[in-house]
Amino acid sequence: MYSAIVNASFAWCVQFLYDIANWMDITYESLNIWVFVVVHPLITMGLVLWVIKLRARLKRVQKIKKKDLVVVRVDPPAIQMP
C-alpha cells in the first residue's frame, strides 16, 4: 500500500513537471535541473541562514531578559477569620 502511494505521488509530480516544462517551452530535463540543482539548494541555504539569524536573535533576547529579570516575592494575603 505504501509503495502504491509513493508511486502515485511520484507519477503525479513528474507529470506536473512535464506540464510546467511544456508551459515554459523548455524540456523536462532542464526544468528538473533548475528545480533540483539550482532552486532547491538556494531555498535550503536561505532557510538555514534564516534559522541561524533567528537563533542569534533569540539568544540576544534571552540575555537581555536574564539581565532585567527581577524576582519579586509576594506573600499571599492573610485570611481573616470571623
C-alpha positions in Angstrom: 0.0 0.0 0.0 2.8 2.4 0.9 4.6 1.7 -2.3 1.5 2.4 -4.3 1.0 5.8 -2.6 4.7 6.7 -3.2 4.5 5.6 -6.9 1.3 7.6 -7.5 2.7 10.7 -5.9 5.9 10.4 -7.9 4.0 9.9 -11.1 1.8 13.0 -10.3 4.9 15.1 -9.6 6.6 14.0 -12.8 3.5 14.8 -14.8 3.3 18.2 -13.1 6.9 18.9 -14.1 6.2 17.9 -17.7 3.2 20.2 -17.8 5.2 23.2 -16.4 8.1 22.4 -18.8 5.7 22.5 -21.7 4.1 25.7 -20.5 7.6 27.3 -20.2 8.6 25.8 -23.5 11.7 24.0 -22.1 12.5 20.4 -21.7 11.6 18.3 -18.7 15.3 17.6 -18.0 16.3 21.3 -18.0 13.4 22.1 -15.7 14.4 19.2 -13.4 17.9 20.6 -13.3 16.7 24.1 -12.5 14.4 22.9 -9.7 16.6 20.4 -8.0 20.1 21.7 -8.7 19.6 25.4 -8.6 16.4 26.5 -6.9 16.1 23.9 -4.1 19.6 24.3 -2.8 19.2 28.1 -2.8 16.0 27.9 -0.8 17.6 25.4 1.6 20.6 27.6 2.2 18.4 30.6 2.6 16.3 28.8 5.2 19.4 27.6 7.1 20.8 31.2 7.2 17.4 32.4 8.4 17.4 29.8 11.2 20.9 30.9 12.3 19.8 34.5 12.3 16.7 33.8 14.4 18.7 31.7 16.9 21.2 34.5 17.3 18.3 37.0 17.9 16.7 34.6 20.4 19.9 34.3 22.3 20.3 38.1 22.4 16.7 38.5 23.7 17.3 35.8 26.3 20.4 37.5 27.6 18.6 40.8 27.9 15.7 39.2 29.8 18.2 37.5 32.2 19.8 40.9 33.0 16.4 42.6 33.5 14.9 39.7 35.5 13.8 40.8 38.9 12.3 38.3 41.3 9.6 39.7 43.5 8.2 37.6 46.2 4.6 38.2 47.0 3.2 36.7 50.1 -0.4 35.5 49.8 -2.9 37.7 51.7 -3.7 36.7 55.3 -7.1 35.0 55.7 -9.3 36.9 58.1 -11.3 34.5 60.3 -14.6 35.8 61.7 
